[in-house]
């Protein structure tokens, strides 16, 4: 389980709707896959997903998945210096 993902997803959703604290948003690792459980409404996904996406490329590297590059003008990815 990756509890930080769910916490950030709920926190961002909470800015829009007070019932976000009831959400089952979470994430976990299965083998070399990152599984992210997103909110059920597309509008909620548009609000919450950008909050965690910058961490996804580096997370995938850490679990042994392939390195992915992003277009910084669309999705800025965070990687520690030297990574």
Phi, psi and omega in degrees: 000146178239079189300332181301324180299310180298321180298315181290319178300314179293320180299316179293318178295326181298335177295338183257324187213130183293341180277004179300334179295344179272354185291150178262025180298132181200178176210158178202171180247133175230106185063239178255025181243139172260121181251121181242122178271112184263165176299163183280339183262131178306323179294326177289325177295317179300329180279315190270324185300319179300340180289330182254341185302325179300336180273343187297312181303316180290323176302316179299320177298316182297329181267004175092010175280176181291153175285131176242145177253149178238160173275111184302336179285342179255313182218100177287128178257141178258130171224137177299156179304134180085357181270000000 
